Each structure stands twice: as C-alpha cells, then as structure tokens.
Amino acid sequence: MTETLKGGARRGRLRNGTRGVPLPLLVPALAGLAFLVLPLIALLVRTPWRTLPDQLTSPEVWEALRLSLLCATAATALSLVIGVPLAWLLARTDFPGRRLVRALVTLPLVLPPVVGGVALLLALGRNGVVGQWLDSWFGITLPFTTAGVVLAETFVAMPFLVISVEGTLRAADPRFEEAATTLGASRFTAFRRVTLPLIAPGIAAGAVLAWARALGEFGATITFAGNFPGRTQTMPLAVYLALQNDPAAAIALSLVLLAVSVAVLAGLRDRWMTAS
C-alpha cells in the first residue's frame, strides 16, 4: 500500500512538473521568455564596461539620477496622501457612478503618457482650465518646473497604488472596522488604528510599484515639464537625449535604470509577494 502511494505521488509530481508540460505550451512559453529577456541581455552585452565608470561619474548623470529619485519619491508620497483615501472610497463605500470613477482612476494605465502630458497642460498650464487661475491668483506656474515633473509622475503612477490598496481592502475583513465603531471609535479612528495596519503590506507593495513607475516615466514628463538639465531632466529623459549624441552614455544610463528596477522588483517579491 505504501509503495503504491509513493508511486502515485511521484507520478503526480511528474505530471505537475516540467516533464508534464505539453509541447504546444512549452514552445511559445519559452519564446515569450526569450522575447522579454533578449533585449536585456543585449543591453548587458553592448554595455561599454571599460568606460562605464567615467560615464556614471559625470555630473550630468548624478544630477539626473538625483532629480529622478527626488521626484519619484515625492510623487509616491503624494500618491499615498490622496491615493489611499481614494482606494478606501472605492472599496468601502457604495455611491452612484462608482464604476465610472474606478474606470477614470485606472484610465492612466492605458492612456498613452504623451496624451496624459497634453491633458495636464490643458488643465494646469498657464492657459489651462485650472492653471490660469493658479497663475493669476497665486502666481503658481507648474509646467516646465520640478513640481511639474512630480505631478506628471503622480498622474501615471498613482493608479498602481490605488489598484493595489483597493484590492487589499476588498480582501480585508470589514468586520474589524465595524467592531471598532461599535466600541465607540469614529470611522476615521477605525481606519487609522485598525484598517491601516491590516492593509499595510498592500500599501507598501503599491507604493513600491508606483515609485518604480514614476522613476521610469518619460512621455508625460517631457510633454508637461520639458527637458531642462538640473530642473526637469530625469534619467529617462537623459537616456533619450544621450541616445541622439552619445549611444555609449545612453547604454550606461539605461543600465542604471535597469539595476534600480531589478532591485525594486526583487525587494517587492521577497517582502510582500511571497508573504501573501
């Protein structure tokens, strides 16, 4: 009897393992993997390793990297401040038009970033729907400034945070919040003392994804904030500019962004994805 069970377990492992993968599925799966990995391998192969230290120690690279990290962090912080309450609203309340609001929140995920930049110009530019009042009343001009970079990155990155936090809120048991309110806590106190600790992993995962997306933002940034070294030129914009004049520098800058992205995704996987 024991031998029969062991033999069945071994056969089950074979069926569930790589030996049991049908060939019509294995071949396109490997082709898809090669398609995604090959450009990264080409980047590593063509990297000018001998001149890489000189490329990465130039003041322009460090200025673009500093600005990228600063703006991505500020965009993530802004996304947390306004994105977490928005996710709670979508997950915990029922109001007319909620599906439409959710669709509008996720629209920047599929909207071309350049179109997002044009929309930001029309809304917050000097002659924009809101920007003209900001300029005339408060003297605030957002386009082609560092603040404009932060807003452009927030526009494209915040949906990642909202989706992650909303999914975590829907998976969390709302009875804990209800129990806190029956004990005399207000809705905000229940959210702050009960809900936030429960959904902290989802918030952290969404924040990391939003930060990574903000770090790599290009289209909306160059459209709304321009490409001014030291003020709005982030790493993706520096890569684009270097590709036209110095391909070796563009490869070096791309390698830096690749290393940062891999580190972020590896940290996200180890800390939150496996925990779930």
Summary of the structure (lengths in Angstrom):
residues: 276
radius of gyration: 23.6
end to end distance: 36.8
largest distance: 85.8
contacts: 827
relative contact order: 0.13
helix: 80%
strand: 0%
